[in-house]
Amino acid sequence: MKKKMKNLRDVTSNIIERMFFMNEETIPDHFNNTFVYCSSINHPNLKIELYCGEELANILTKNFLGIDEVNESDILDALKEILNMIAGNYVGEYLKDFPTSIPVPNSTVLPKNFKIKNKYCEVLFYESLPFCISLKE
């Protein structure tokens, strides 16, 4: 599973850098790990979730859409698109025998005080803000 997570992390970092113009940073001394949004793909052969806080979600959406003002609908759509790109690249690179097409991701606003319970996750940092990606078996 460690190898799969490393591969997923690499794909994620590349997508965020190329498509959203943000470079992965080292872990900051202090950060807020409150996640507000989740985008997920739930397929028998591929279960990926990404978690993002409000501030980073705003930045990613603005970078992706090339506009200065975004709303929650824009954010949820952008997070679905981010996960779709990540999943497509991950499948194309590491799951060549994937049996079907990749399902459309779902995005949602998380309940307050949400805690990630998946032990297979990686946290990447952009603008000192956490971006969590998880892989479930």
C-alpha positions in Angstrom: 0.0 0.0 0.0 2.9 2.4 0.6 4.0 2.2 -3.0 0.4 2.9 -4.2 0.2 5.9 -1.9 3.6 7.2 -3.1 2.4 6.8 -6.7 -0.9 8.6 -5.9 1.0 11.4 -4.1 3.3 11.9 -7.1 0.4 12.1 -9.5 -1.4 14.5 -7.2 1.6 16.7 -6.8 2.2 16.8 -10.6 -1.5 17.7 -11.3 -1.6 20.5 -8.8 1.7 21.9 -10.1 0.8 21.7 -13.8 -2.9 22.5 -13.8 -3.2 24.7 -10.8 0.2 26.5 -10.8 1.1 25.6 -7.2 4.3 23.8 -6.0 4.2 21.4 -3.2 5.9 22.7 0.0 7.5 21.2 3.0 5.4 20.6 6.1 5.0 24.0 7.9 5.6 24.3 11.6 2.0 25.1 12.3 -1.1 24.5 10.1 -4.8 24.2 10.4 -5.9 20.7 9.4 -9.6 21.5 9.4 -11.0 20.1 6.2 -14.2 21.6 4.8 -14.6 19.8 1.4 -14.3 16.2 0.2 -14.3 14.8 -3.3 -14.4 11.1 -3.8 -14.5 8.3 -6.3 -16.0 5.0 -5.0 -15.5 2.2 -7.5 -14.8 -1.4 -6.5 -11.3 -1.2 -8.0 -10.6 2.5 -7.1 -11.5 4.4 -4.0 -9.8 7.8 -3.7 -10.8 10.7 -1.5 -9.3 14.2 -1.4 -9.9 16.6 1.5 -9.3 20.3 1.4 -9.8 23.3 3.6 -11.8 26.4 2.6 -8.8 28.7 2.0 -6.9 26.2 -0.2 -10.1 25.2 -2.1 -10.7 28.9 -2.9 -7.2 29.3 -4.2 -7.3 26.1 -6.3 -10.6 27.1 -7.8 -9.6 30.6 -8.6 -6.4 29.3 -10.3 -8.3 26.7 -12.2 -11.1 29.0 -13.4 -8.9 32.0 -13.8 -11.3 34.3 -12.0 -11.1 36.3 -8.8 -14.5 35.4 -7.2 -15.8 31.9 -6.7 -18.8 30.4 -4.9 -19.3 27.1 -3.2 -20.7 25.5 -6.3 -17.5 26.5 -8.2 -15.4 25.0 -5.5 -17.3 21.7 -5.5 -17.0 21.4 -9.3 -13.3 22.3 -9.3 -12.6 19.6 -6.6 -14.4 17.0 -8.7 -12.3 18.1 -11.7 -9.1 17.9 -9.7 -9.9 14.4 -8.5 -11.0 13.4 -12.0 -7.6 14.5 -13.3 -5.7 12.8 -10.5 -7.7 9.5 -10.9 -7.3 9.5 -14.7 -3.5 10.0 -14.5 -3.2 7.5 -11.7 -5.2 4.8 -13.7 -3.4 5.6 -16.9 0.0 5.3 -15.3 -0.4 2.6 -12.7 -3.6 0.6 -13.4 -3.3 -0.2 -17.0 -5.7 -3.1 -16.7 -8.4 -1.0 -15.0 -11.6 -2.8 -16.0 -14.0 0.0 -16.9 -14.2 3.8 -17.2 -13.5 5.9 -14.2 -16.7 7.0 -12.5 -17.5 10.7 -12.1 -16.3 12.0 -8.7 -18.7 13.3 -6.0 -18.0 16.4 -3.9 -19.5 17.5 -0.7 -19.2 19.9 2.2 -18.0 18.0 5.3 -19.7 18.3 8.7 -18.0 20.5 11.3 -15.3 18.7 13.4 -14.8 16.1 10.6 -11.8 13.8 11.2 -10.2 11.6 8.6 -10.3 8.0 9.7 -8.4 6.4 6.8 -4.9 5.4 7.7 -3.8 5.4 4.0 -3.6 9.1 3.3 -0.9 11.6 2.4 -1.0 15.3 3.3 0.6 17.6 0.8 1.0 21.4 1.5 0.4 24.3 -0.8 0.7 27.9 0.5 1.2 26.3 3.9 -2.3 24.7 3.7 -2.9 21.0 3.8 -4.4 19.0 0.9 -5.1 15.4 1.9 -5.4 12.5 -0.6 -6.4 9.0 0.5 -6.6 5.6 -1.1 -8.9 2.9 0.2 -8.6 -0.8 -0.5 
